[in-house]
Amino acid sequence: MALPKGAGALNERITFQKQTASVDEVGNHINTWSDFFTCWSAVSTSRLNTTEKNEAGQTLEQERLDFVVRYCQQTSEVNSTEYRIIFKGQIYNIVHLDKADFQKQMLKFSALLVRR
């Protein structure tokens, strides 16, 4: 994937959320999501835009998007196990992080839409 041209290519606002574990008053472990960082992103459909999966006897389409953001301290901390992306009110689970092609200029996150 080529780098986006100019700041105008980073024209969509996204929020990274981080998962944290806490313990409630009776000792139950609770996973919660909190906003970690908001930034501008170039959003595009992935080369593997949609796939299908079988779940509970149904064939469901999975929407996959690529999010390209500028490299910075906050985005360099993001990984696929503790973080997710919020884009236009939808939740996207990060499934792949591409650092190699951009030489600490940009990062590309591939993510799947979460069905609720």
C-alpha positions as CSV (number, residue, x, y, z in Angstrom):
1,M,0.0,0.0,0.0
2,A,1.4,3.4,-0.9
3,L,1.6,6.2,1.6
4,P,-1.4,8.6,1.6
5,K,-0.5,11.8,-0.3
6,G,-0.6,14.9,1.9
7,A,-2.5,15.6,5.0
8,G,-5.8,15.7,3.1
9,A,-5.6,11.9,2.7
10,L,-5.9,11.5,6.5
11,N,-9.4,12.8,6.6
12,E,-11.3,10.5,8.9
13,R,-11.3,10.7,12.7
14,I,-10.8,7.4,14.6
15,T,-10.4,6.5,18.2
16,F,-8.3,3.7,19.6
17,Q,-9.7,2.1,22.7
18,K,-7.7,0.1,25.2
19,Q,-9.0,-2.9,27.2
20,T,-8.4,-2.9,30.9
21,A,-9.3,-5.4,33.5
22,S,-10.7,-4.4,36.9
23,V,-12.2,-6.2,39.9
24,D,-15.7,-5.2,41.1
25,E,-16.8,-5.1,44.8
26,V,-17.4,-8.9,44.9
27,G,-14.2,-9.9,43.2
28,N,-15.4,-10.5,39.7
29,H,-13.0,-9.6,36.9
30,I,-14.5,-7.1,34.5
31,N,-13.0,-6.1,31.1
32,T,-13.7,-2.5,30.2
33,W,-12.8,-0.3,27.2
34,S,-11.6,3.2,27.5
35,D,-10.6,5.8,25.0
36,F,-6.8,5.7,24.5
37,F,-6.1,8.1,21.6
38,T,-7.9,9.9,18.8
39,C,-6.3,10.7,15.5
40,W,-6.8,11.3,11.8
41,S,-6.7,8.3,9.5
42,A,-7.0,7.3,5.9
43,V,-9.7,4.7,5.7
44,S,-10.0,2.2,2.9
45,T,-11.5,-1.1,2.2
46,S,-9.1,-3.9,2.6
47,R,-7.9,-6.0,-0.4
48,L,-9.8,-8.7,1.5
49,N,-12.8,-6.4,1.9
50,T,-15.3,-9.0,2.9
51,T,-15.1,-12.6,3.9
52,E,-17.8,-15.0,5.1
53,K,-17.9,-17.0,8.2
54,N,-20.3,-19.6,9.6
55,E,-21.7,-18.8,13.0
56,A,-24.6,-20.5,14.7
57,G,-25.7,-22.0,11.5
58,Q,-25.6,-18.7,9.6
59,T,-23.3,-17.4,7.0
60,L,-22.2,-13.9,8.0
61,E,-20.3,-11.4,5.9
62,Q,-17.3,-9.8,7.7
63,E,-16.5,-6.2,6.7
64,R,-12.8,-5.5,6.8
65,L,-11.2,-2.0,6.6
66,D,-7.7,-0.7,6.6
67,F,-6.8,2.4,8.7
68,V,-3.6,4.2,8.0
69,V,-2.4,6.7,10.6
70,R,0.8,8.7,11.3
71,Y,3.4,7.0,13.4
72,C,3.7,8.5,16.9
73,Q,4.3,7.4,20.4
74,Q,0.6,6.5,21.0
75,T,0.1,4.6,17.8
76,S,3.3,2.7,18.2
77,E,1.9,1.2,21.5
78,V,-1.2,-0.2,19.8
79,N,-1.4,-4.0,19.3
80,S,-4.1,-6.3,18.2
81,T,-4.8,-8.0,21.6
82,E,-5.4,-5.0,23.9
83,Y,-6.8,-2.4,21.5
84,R,-9.7,-1.8,19.1
85,I,-10.8,1.0,16.8
86,I,-14.0,3.1,16.9
87,F,-14.9,4.6,13.5
88,K,-18.2,6.3,12.7
89,G,-19.8,4.8,15.8
90,Q,-18.8,1.2,14.8
91,I,-16.4,-1.1,16.6
92,Y,-13.6,-2.7,14.7
93,N,-11.3,-5.4,16.1
94,I,-7.7,-5.1,15.0
95,V,-6.6,-8.3,13.2
96,H,-3.3,-7.1,11.6
97,L,-0.8,-4.4,12.2
98,D,1.6,-3.5,9.3
99,K,4.7,-1.5,10.5
100,A,7.3,-2.8,8.0
101,D,6.3,-0.9,4.9
102,F,6.2,2.6,6.3
103,Q,9.6,3.0,8.1
104,K,8.2,4.8,11.2
105,Q,6.2,7.3,9.1
106,M,2.8,5.5,9.0
107,L,1.1,2.5,10.5
108,K,-1.6,0.4,8.8
109,F,-4.2,-1.4,10.9
110,S,-6.5,-4.0,9.3
111,A,-9.7,-4.5,11.3
112,L,-13.0,-6.4,11.2
113,L,-16.3,-4.9,12.0
114,V,-17.8,-6.2,15.3
115,R,-21.4,-7.4,14.9
116,R,-23.5,-6.5,18.0
